[in-house]
Amino acid sequence: MTTLELFDCLKLRSDVFVVEQNCIYPDIDFIDKLSNHLLAFEDGELVGYLRIYTDSKNVVKIGRILIEEKHRGLGYAKEIISKAINFINNSKSNRIVKISAQEHLTGFYQLFGFKETGSPYLDYGINHVDMQLDL
């Protein structure tokens, strides 16, 4: 990732998770250093992002999933999630993938085979649900 791409990723994450969702939390963390970052572009503009990492318990996780507001509903989310699952299938030995999904998006993630594994909980004031995909 170039310095400019890194800047665009961090700015987009801040725009969506901190400003748009009015949620103050430590977005940039040590996990970024350990992650594979998947970026979606349209005409050279960053429109989507997610990160993939393996946690300390050897569980593959997808996080910080976002599509820039004006590009939502155009299929970018389906494309970026599909590419993430394909990447995991081809490069990770662990066949269990977990996400912490915003509760209103659980139906979307179920389209890919994710299943809820717990009850809703608040994460920095936003309802989330843990979900798992067994590849």
N, CA and C atoms as an extended XYZ file, in Angstrom:
405
Properties=species:S:1:pos:R:3:atomname:S:1:resname:S:1:resid:I:1 pbc="F F F"
N         0.851       -1.165        0.000 N   MET     1
C         0.000        0.000        0.000 CA  MET     1
C         0.908        1.242        0.000 C   MET     1
N         0.568        2.193       -0.831 N   THR     2
C         1.356        3.416       -0.874 CA  THR     2
C         0.975        4.328        0.291 C   THR     2
N         1.786        5.336        0.513 N   THR     3
C         1.481        6.314        1.566 CA  THR     3
C         0.153        7.009        1.281 C   THR     3
N        -0.089        7.349        0.026 N   LEU     4
C        -1.355        8.008       -0.336 CA  LEU     4
C        -2.543        7.083       -0.128 C   LEU     4
N        -2.397        5.799       -0.460 N   GLU     5
C        -3.483        4.846       -0.231 CA  GLU     5
C        -3.741        4.684        1.266 C   GLU     5
N        -2.682        4.629        2.055 N   LEU     6
C        -2.839        4.550        3.507 CA  LEU     6
C        -3.598        5.769        4.025 C   LEU     6
N        -3.201        6.950        3.577 N   PHE     7
C        -3.898        8.167        3.990 CA  PHE     7
C        -5.375        8.086        3.611 C   PHE     7
N        -5.670        7.689        2.363 N   ASP     8
C        -7.063        7.604        1.912 CA  ASP     8
C        -7.860        6.600        2.745 C   ASP     8
N        -7.238        5.455        3.090 N   CYS     9
C        -7.915        4.452        3.923 CA  CYS     9
C        -8.249        5.011        5.303 C   CYS     9
N        -7.265        5.616        5.928 N   LEU    10
C        -7.485        6.139        7.286 CA  LEU    10
C        -8.487        7.289        7.275 C   LEU    10
N        -8.446        8.129        6.250 N   LYS    11
C        -9.410        9.226        6.155 CA  LYS    11
C       -10.817        8.678        5.953 C   LYS    11
N       -10.972        7.694        5.054 N   LEU    12
C       -12.283        7.118        4.805 CA  LEU    12
C       -12.811        6.420        6.053 C   LEU    12
N       -11.966        5.693        6.752 N   ARG    13
C       -12.401        5.057        8.004 CA  ARG    13
C       -12.864        6.103        9.002 C   ARG    13
N       -12.124        7.190        9.119 N   SER    14
C       -12.508        8.266       10.028 CA  SER    14
C       -13.818        8.910        9.584 C   SER    14
N       -13.948        9.168        8.295 N   ASP    15
C       -15.173        9.789        7.772 CA  ASP    15
C       -16.407        8.949        8.084 C   ASP    15
N       -16.285        7.626        7.935 N   VAL    16
C       -17.439        6.748        8.127 CA  VAL    16
C       -17.657        6.415        9.603 C   VAL    16
N       -16.628        5.875       10.248 N   PHE    17
C       -16.824        5.349       11.598 CA  PHE    17
C       -16.844        6.416       12.685 C   PHE    17
N       -16.115        7.492       12.517 N   VAL    18
C       -16.055        8.520       13.560 CA  VAL    18
C       -17.047        9.649       13.272 C   VAL    18
N       -16.979       10.218       12.065 N   VAL    19
C       -17.813       11.382       11.749 CA  VAL    19
C       -19.252       10.970       11.434 C   VAL    19
N       -19.446       10.145       10.396 N   GLU    20
C       -20.795        9.765        9.974 CA  GLU    20
C       -21.567        9.057       11.083 C   GLU    20
N       -20.912        8.141       11.776 N   GLN    21
C       -21.603        7.378       12.814 CA  GLN    21
C       -21.502        8.044       14.183 C   GLN    21
N       -20.867        9.210       14.214 N   ASN    22
C       -20.758        9.980       15.454 CA  ASN    22
C       -20.271        9.091       16.607 C   ASN    22
N       -19.134        8.441       16.371 N   CYS    23
C       -18.617        7.467       17.323 CA  CYS    23
C       -17.133        7.737       17.558 C   CYS    23
N       -16.823        8.180       18.740 N   ILE    24
C       -15.427        8.437       19.076 CA  ILE    24
C       -14.821        7.162       19.657 C   ILE    24
N       -13.836        6.623       18.955 N   TYR    25
C       -13.176        5.401       19.398 CA  TYR    25
C       -11.793        5.343       18.743 C   TYR    25
N       -10.907        4.505       19.253 N   PRO    26
C        -9.548        4.419       18.710 CA  PRO    26
C        -9.502        3.570       17.432 C   PRO    26
N        -9.767        4.186       16.301 N   ASP    27
C        -9.842        3.461       15.029 CA  ASP    27
C        -8.501        2.860       14.626 C   ASP    27
N        -7.455        3.649       14.672 N   ILE    28
C        -6.133        3.158       14.286 CA  ILE    28
C        -5.560        2.381       15.467 C   ILE    28
N        -5.213        1.116       15.216 N   ASP    29
C        -4.709        0.277       16.304 CA  ASP    29
C        -3.604       -0.642       15.792 C   ASP    29
N        -3.038       -1.415       16.696 N   PHE    30
C        -1.927       -2.299       16.335 CA  PHE    30
C        -2.353       -3.367       15.332 C   PHE    30
N        -3.631       -3.657       15.252 N   ILE    31
C        -4.115       -4.683       14.326 CA  ILE    31
C        -3.840       -4.274       12.881 C   ILE    31
N        -3.838       -2.968       12.610 N   ASP    32
C        -3.548       -2.508       11.247 CA  ASP    32
C        -2.200       -3.015       10.757 C   ASP    32
N        -1.233       -3.091       11.654 N   LYS    33
C         0.107       -3.562       11.281 CA  LYS    33
C         0.108       -5.039       10.902 C   LYS    33
N        -0.825       -5.799       11.436 N   LEU    34
C        -0.875       -7.244       11.242 CA  LEU    34
C        -1.869       -7.671       10.164 C   LEU    34
N        -2.539       -6.716        9.555 N   SER    35
C        -3.654       -7.004        8.657 CA  SER    35
C        -3.262       -6.995        7.191 C   SER    35
N        -4.074       -7.710        6.433 N   ASN    36
C        -4.110       -7.537        4.991 CA  ASN    36
C        -5.245       -6.542        4.750 C   ASN    36
N        -4.985       -5.541        3.936 N   HIS    37
C        -5.964       -4.484        3.698 CA  HIS    37
C        -6.499       -4.630        2.277 C   HIS    37
N        -7.821       -4.695        2.156 N   LEU    38
C        -8.465       -4.828        0.863 CA  LEU    38
C        -9.148       -3.508        0.531 C   LEU    38
N        -8.784       -2.939       -0.605 N   LEU    39
C        -9.279       -1.626       -1.014 CA  LEU    39
C       -10.098       -1.759       -2.284 C   LEU    39
N       -11.194       -1.007       -2.358 N   ALA    40
C       -12.032       -0.975       -3.560 CA  ALA    40
C       -11.976        0.430       -4.150 C   ALA    40
N       -11.694        0.498       -5.448 N   PHE    41
C       -11.563        1.783       -6.132 CA  PHE    41
C       -12.574        1.900       -7.257 C   PHE    41
N       -12.986        3.121       -7.529 N   GLU    42
C       -13.749        3.448       -8.730 CA  GLU    42
C       -13.088        4.664       -9.355 C   GLU    42
N       -12.616        4.516      -10.558 N   ASP    43
C       -11.933        5.602      -11.267 CA  ASP    43
C       -10.837        6.240      -10.418 C   ASP    43
N       -10.055        5.406       -9.743 N   GLY    44
C        -8.940        5.888       -8.941 CA  GLY    44
C        -9.308        6.427       -7.575 C   GLY    44
N       -10.595        6.452       -7.249 N   GLU    45
C       -11.064        6.954       -5.944 CA  GLU    45
C       -11.357        5.770       -5.024 C   GLU    45
N       -10.851        5.831       -3.797 N   LEU    46
C       -11.139        4.786       -2.813 CA  LEU    46
C       -12.599        4.862       -2.407 C   LEU    46
N       -13.339        3.765       -2.597 N   VAL    47
C       -14.761        3.753       -2.272 CA  VAL    47
C       -15.123        2.694       -1.236 C   VAL    47
N       -14.190        1.767       -0.964 N   GLY    48
C       -14.481        0.725        0.010 CA  GLY    48
C       -13.209        0.177        0.618 C   GLY    48
N       -13.379       -0.443        1.773 N   TYR    49
C       -12.218       -0.903        2.529 CA  TYR    49
C       -12.644       -1.993        3.507 C   TYR    49
N       -11.706       -2.887        3.783 N   LEU    50
C       -11.808       -3.803        4.926 CA  LEU    50
C       -10.418       -4.315        5.238 C   LEU    50
N       -10.289       -4.902        6.414 N   ARG    51
C        -9.021       -5.512        6.792 CA  ARG    51
C        -9.272       -6.947        7.226 C   ARG    51
N        -8.265       -7.791        6.982 N   ILE    52
C        -8.325       -9.205        7.331 CA  ILE    52
C        -7.104       -9.507        8.189 C   ILE    52
N        -7.325      -10.170        9.311 N   TYR    53
C        -6.210      -10.508       10.189 CA  TYR    53
C        -6.519      -11.783       10.953 C   TYR    53
N        -5.475      -12.375       11.495 N   THR    54
C        -5.612      -13.546       12.346 CA  THR    54
C        -5.298      -13.112       13.764 C   THR    54
N        -6.237      -13.369       14.682 N   ASP    55
C        -6.043      -12.908       16.056 CA  ASP    55
C        -5.144      -13.861       16.845 C   ASP    55
N        -4.948      -13.554       18.114 N   SER    56
C        -4.033      -14.335       18.957 CA  SER    56
C        -4.525      -15.766       19.205 C   SER    56
N        -5.796      -16.040       18.916 N   LYS    57
C        -6.344      -17.392       19.075 CA  LYS    57
C        -6.398      -18.124       17.736 C   LYS    57
N        -5.692      -17.583       16.731 N   ASN    58
C        -5.634      -18.146       15.387 CA  ASN    58
C        -6.991      -18.152       14.686 C   ASN    58
N        -7.807      -17.145       14.963 N   VAL    59
C        -9.098      -16.983       14.305 CA  VAL    59
C        -8.963      -15.875       13.268 C   VAL    59
N        -9.413      -16.155       12.048 N   VAL    60
C        -9.380      -15.159       10.983 CA  VAL    60
C       -10.571      -14.219       11.175 C   VAL    60
N       -10.285      -12.923       11.109 N   LYS    61
C       -11.335      -11.923       11.290 CA  LYS    61
C       -11.313      -10.914       10.150 C   LYS    61
N       -12.498      -10.475        9.802 N   ILE    62
C       -12.658       -9.382        8.849 CA  ILE    62
C       -13.223       -8.215        9.643 C   ILE    62
N       -12.629       -7.051        9.474 N   GLY    63
C       -13.103       -5.893       10.219 CA  GLY    63
C       -12.979       -4.598        9.443 C   GLY    63
N       -13.489       -3.542       10.063 N   ARG    64
C       -13.461       -2.191        9.493 CA  ARG    64
C       -14.059       -2.176        8.083 C   ARG    64
N       -15.111       -2.955        7.899 N   ILE    65
C       -15.751       -3.071        6.587 CA  ILE    65
C       -16.560       -1.802        6.325 C   ILE    65
N       -16.292       -1.167        5.181 N   LEU    66
C       -17.045        0.047        4.875 CA  LEU    66
C       -17.085        0.324        3.385 C   LEU    66
N       -18.139        1.005        2.996 N   ILE    67
C       -18.284        1.564        1.658 CA  ILE    67
C       -18.590        3.042        1.846 C   ILE    67
N       -17.895        3.873        1.093 N   GLU    68
C       -18.113        5.320        1.181 CA  GLU    68
C       -19.579        5.615        0.872 C   GLU    68
N       -20.165        6.556        1.595 N   GLU    69
C       -21.611        6.780        1.588 CA  GLU    69
C       -22.217        6.909        0.191 C   GLU    69
N       -21.625        7.698       -0.669 N   LYS    70
C       -22.254        7.921       -1.977 CA  LYS    70
C       -22.116        6.715       -2.918 C   LYS    70
N       -21.364        5.696       -2.509 N   HIS    71
C       -21.202        4.501       -3.330 CA  HIS    71
C       -21.953        3.290       -2.774 C   HIS    71
N       -22.730        3.479       -1.735 N   ARG    72
C       -23.496        2.369       -1.162 CA  ARG    72
C       -24.665        2.009       -2.075 C   ARG    72
N       -25.012        0.739       -2.063 N   GLY    73
C       -26.119        0.268       -2.883 CA  GLY    73
C       -25.738       -0.010       -4.327 C   GLY    73
N       -24.460        0.053       -4.643 N   LEU    74
C       -23.997       -0.148       -6.023 CA  LEU    74
C       -23.270       -1.474       -6.214 C   LEU    74
N       -23.263       -2.323       -5.182 N   GLY    75
C       -22.652       -3.640       -5.296 CA  GLY    75
C       -21.227       -3.738       -4.784 C   GLY    75
N       -20.657       -2.630       -4.334 N   TYR    76
C       -19.277       -2.675       -3.842 CA  TYR    76
C       -19.139       -3.534       -2.590 C   TYR    76
N       -20.118       -3.485       -1.713 N   ALA    77
C       -20.029       -4.273       -0.480 CA  ALA    77
C       -20.012       -5.765       -0.798 C   ALA    77
N       -20.886       -6.204       -1.692 N   LYS    78
C       -20.892       -7.625       -2.080 CA  LYS    78
C       -19.559       -8.012       -2.705 C   LYS    78
N       -19.032       -7.137       -3.537 N   GLU    79
C       -17.772       -7.446       -4.209 CA  GLU    79
C       -16.607       -7.530       -3.225 C   GLU    79
N       -16.531       -6.597       -2.305 N   ILE    80
C       -15.388       -6.576       -1.386 CA  ILE    80
C       -15.455       -7.744       -0.385 C   ILE    80
N       -16.661       -8.106        0.052 N   ILE    81
C       -16.802       -9.255        0.956 CA  ILE    81
C       -16.457      -10.547        0.203 C   ILE    81
N       -16.938      -10.671       -1.028 N   SER    82
C       -16.617      -11.859       -1.832 CA  SER    82
C       -15.112      -11.989       -2.042 C   SER    82
N       -14.443      -10.888       -2.337 N   LYS    83
C       -12.996      -10.922       -2.542 CA  LYS    83
C       -12.270      -11.272       -1.239 C   LYS    83
N       -12.782      -10.789       -0.108 N   ALA    84
C       -12.170      -11.117        1.181 CA  ALA    84
C       -12.284      -12.615        1.461 C   ALA    84
N       -13.458      -13.176        1.230 N   ILE    85
C       -13.657      -14.607        1.459 CA  ILE    85
C       -12.756      -15.413        0.530 C   ILE    85
N       -12.654      -14.997       -0.722 N   ASN    86
C       -11.779      -15.679       -1.678 CA  ASN    86
C       -10.315      -15.596       -1.230 C   ASN    86
N        -9.889      -14.419       -0.772 N   PHE    87
C        -8.524      -14.255       -0.270 CA  PHE    87
C        -8.261      -15.206        0.896 C   PHE    87
N        -9.200      -15.282        1.823 N   ILE    88
C        -9.041      -16.156        2.994 CA  ILE    88
C        -8.972      -17.614        2.548 C   ILE    88
N        -9.840      -18.006        1.626 N   ASN    89
C        -9.829      -19.379        1.108 CA  ASN    89
C        -8.482      -19.742        0.493 C   ASN    89
N        -7.854      -18.784       -0.168 N   ASN    90
C        -6.616      -19.050       -0.892 CA  ASN    90
C        -5.345      -18.843       -0.076 C   ASN    90
N        -5.440      -18.145        1.061 N   SER    91
C        -4.188      -17.815        1.751 CA  SER    91
C        -4.164      -18.129        3.243 C   SER    91
N        -5.267      -18.509        3.818 N   LYS    92
C        -5.308      -18.798        5.246 CA  LYS    92
C        -5.638      -20.266        5.458 C   LYS    92
N        -5.008      -20.863        6.448 N   SER    93
C        -5.281      -22.272        6.730 CA  SER    93
C        -6.519      -22.447        7.606 C   SER    93
N        -6.831      -21.440        8.391 N   ASN    94
C        -7.995      -21.521        9.263 CA  ASN    94
C        -9.261      -21.365        8.430 C   ASN    94
N       -10.241      -22.187        8.670 N   ARG    95
C       -11.470      -22.195        7.895 CA  ARG    95
C       -12.644      -21.563        8.633 C   ARG    95
N       -12.378      -20.857        9.714 N   ILE    96
C       -13.421      -20.153       10.454 CA  ILE    96
C       -13.135      -18.664       10.339 C   ILE    96
N       -14.142      -17.905        9.908 N   VAL    97
C       -14.009      -16.464        9.745 CA  VAL    97
C       -15.040      -15.796       10.643 C   VAL    97
N       -14.596      -14.802       11.407 N   LYS    98
C       -15.508      -14.103       12.306 CA  LYS    98
C       -15.543      -12.616       11.970 C   LYS    98
N       -16.719      -12.032       12.196 N   ILE    99
C       -16.887      -10.588       12.078 CA  ILE    99
C       -17.725      -10.103       13.254 C   ILE    99
N       -17.564       -8.845       13.563 N   SER   100
C       -18.428       -8.160       14.509 CA  SER   100
C       -19.277       -7.226       13.656 C   SER   100
N       -20.486       -7.652       13.350 N   ALA   101
C       -21.342       -6.940       12.402 CA  ALA   101
C       -22.242       -5.937       13.102 C   ALA   101
N       -22.399       -4.784       12.488 N   GLN   102
C       -23.422       -3.884       12.985 CA  GLN   102
C       -24.757       -4.604       12.818 C   GLN   102
N       -25.582       -4.546       13.849 N   GLU   103
C       -26.780       -5.377       13.906 CA  GLU   103
C       -27.685       -5.207       12.681 C   GLU   103
N       -27.803       -4.010       12.168 N   HIS   104
C       -28.701       -3.794       11.025 CA  HIS   104
C       -28.164       -4.401        9.721 C   HIS   104
N       -26.922       -4.898        9.740 N   LEU   105
C       -26.326       -5.490        8.540 CA  LEU   105
C       -26.235       -7.018        8.594 C   LEU   105
N       -26.796       -7.635        9.619 N   THR   106
C       -26.667       -9.093        9.744 CA  THR   106
C       -27.280       -9.823        8.544 C   THR   106
N       -28.395       -9.333        8.031 N   GLY   107
C       -29.026       -9.959        6.866 CA  GLY   107
C       -28.111       -9.941        5.651 C   GLY   107
N       -27.381       -8.859        5.479 N   PHE   108
C       -26.429       -8.762        4.375 CA  PHE   108
C       -25.352       -9.827        4.517 C   PHE   108
N       -24.766       -9.965        5.705 N   TYR   109
C       -23.696      -10.942        5.899 CA  TYR   109
C       -24.203      -12.379        5.809 C   TYR   109
N       -25.462      -12.589        6.132 N   GLN   110
C       -26.039      -13.928        6.001 CA  GLN   110
C       -26.071      -14.383        4.540 C   GLN   110
N       -26.116      -13.431        3.593 N   LEU   111
C       -26.070      -13.775        2.170 CA  LEU   111
C       -24.797      -14.537        1.806 C   LEU   111
N       -23.738      -14.358        2.595 N   PHE   112
C       -22.455      -15.009        2.344 CA  PHE   112
C       -22.256      -16.246        3.198 C   PHE   112
N       -23.254      -16.574        4.025 N   GLY   113
C       -23.163      -17.758        4.874 CA  GLY   113
C       -22.789      -17.489        6.316 C   GLY   113
N       -22.598      -16.214        6.680 N   PHE   114
C       -22.307      -15.900        8.077 CA  PHE   114
C       -23.540      -16.187        8.922 C   PHE   114
N       -23.294      -16.694       10.126 N   LYS   115
C       -24.376      -16.990       11.074 CA  LYS   115
C       -24.102      -16.264       12.379 C   LYS   115
N       -25.166      -15.783       12.997 N   GLU   116
C       -25.022      -15.109       14.288 CA  GLU   116
C       -24.564      -16.115       15.330 C   GLU   116
N       -23.616      -15.695       16.168 N   THR   117
C       -23.086      -16.604       17.189 CA  THR   117
C       -23.278      -16.065       18.599 C   THR   117
N       -24.025      -15.019       18.727 N   GLY   118
C       -24.236      -14.457       20.053 CA  GLY   118
C       -25.370      -13.456       20.033 C   GLY   118
N       -25.572      -12.845       21.163 N   SER   119
C       -26.612      -11.833       21.314 CA  SER   119
C       -26.057      -10.463       20.948 C   SER   119
N       -26.939       -9.546       20.559 N   PRO   120
C       -26.485       -8.178       20.263 CA  PRO   120
C       -25.826       -7.545       21.485 C   PRO   120
N       -24.859       -6.685       21.213 N   TYR   121
C       -24.152       -5.966       22.262 CA  TYR   121
C       -23.780       -4.587       21.736 C   TYR   121
N       -23.538       -3.678       22.663 N   LEU   122
C       -23.110       -2.336       22.287 CA  LEU   122
C       -21.598       -2.290       22.153 C   LEU   122
N       -21.133       -1.727       21.061 N   ASP   123
C       -19.707       -1.484       20.861 CA  ASP   123
C       -19.584       -0.005       20.533 C   ASP   123
N       -19.077        0.759       21.464 N   TYR   124
C       -18.971        2.209       21.334 CA  TYR   124
C       -20.309        2.838       20.937 C   TYR   124
N       -21.381        2.341       21.547 N   GLY   125
C       -22.703        2.924       21.357 CA  GLY   125
C       -23.467        2.430       20.141 C   GLY   125
N       -22.913        1.476       19.401 N   ILE   126
C       -23.574        0.947       18.210 CA  ILE   126
C       -23.827       -0.542       18.417 C   ILE   126
N       -25.067       -0.986       18.128 N   ASN   127
C       -25.421       -2.390       18.295 CA  ASN   127
C       -24.674       -3.258       17.285 C   ASN   127
N       -24.025       -4.299       17.806 N   HIS   128
C       -23.265       -5.246       16.998 CA  HIS   128
C       -23.696       -6.669       17.350 C   HIS   128
N       -23.394       -7.596       16.456 N   VAL   129
C       -23.628       -9.020       16.675 CA  VAL   129
C       -22.413       -9.769       16.135 C   VAL   129
N       -21.897      -10.714       16.910 N   ASP   130
C       -20.817      -11.559       16.423 CA  ASP   130
C       -21.388      -12.562       15.425 C   ASP   130
N       -20.655      -12.749       14.328 N   MET   131
C       -21.084      -13.675       13.282 CA  MET   131
C       -19.891      -14.516       12.872 C   MET   131
N       -20.199      -15.705       12.342 N   GLN   132
C       -19.138      -16.638       11.950 CA  GLN   132
C       -19.494      -17.304       10.624 C   GLN   132
N       -18.470      -17.503        9.814 N   LEU   133
C       -18.585      -18.225        8.562 CA  LEU   133
C       -17.639      -19.407        8.616 C   LEU   133
N       -18.160      -20.600        8.384 N   ASP   134
C       -17.322      -21.807        8.337 CA  ASP   134
C       -17.087      -22.139        6.867 C   ASP   134
N       -15.846      -21.995        6.441 N   LEU   135
C       -15.511      -22.243        5.023 CA  LEU   135
C       -15.273      -23.718        4.764 C   LEU   135
